Amino acid sequence: MQASVQFYRNLLGLELLYGGERITIEERYCRGDWDIPKSEASRATISVNGCVIDRLQRLKGLTIKVKAGFGTRIYEASKDTPEGLVFPSVRDGKPMRDNNVLSRHMKPAGRKLGIGFVNWRCLRTSHATWLKMAGADVKDAQAQMRHSRASTTLDIYQQFTPESQRRVVNALSGLGSKRVQ
């Protein structure tokens, strides 16, 4: 049971019901249209780290100052209402288009971090690969990625990493040495 469930929408317009360390996706916003997620797997509750929930909570009441001519305008970062978006456009409070989020926020942040190319696909691929490196079961990664088939997670998103292969080979070697003793 989730305690003190609160309703918000995230930067891509996914409705968030969160309590504890879980987020439920109920609705999506894509290129101007609100709709239900495209599959039952996409309409899911996923686990998130508690710091994600803390950051979402801190957005409430945060104000942004924008220089406009000789003055400064102050906007709320996130309205604390049931209809409030977590990451609305500053000017009118409507959902931001995904390509604007990518070009205005994600790509500059990637450049600042020294990451060459950033898009939504590479972010999802990185997440899936990191889940694998952290030892996540394929079904857990599938659920976290909200894929309807595990083959999508395995064949398209999770990538080979030499570190992961070394870890598995070392673990396998450890199993063999236990049997020999």
Buried (B, 14 or more C-beta within 10 A) or exposed (E): EEEEEBBBBBBBBBBBBBBBBBBBBBBBBBEEEEEEBEEEBBBBBEEBEEEEBEEBBEBBEEEEEEEEEEEEEEBBBBBEEEEBBBBBBEEEBEBBBBEEBBEEEBBEEBEEEEEEEBEEEBEBBBBBBBBBBEEBEBEBBBBBBBBEEBEBBBEBBBEEEEEBEEEEEEEEEEEEEEEEE
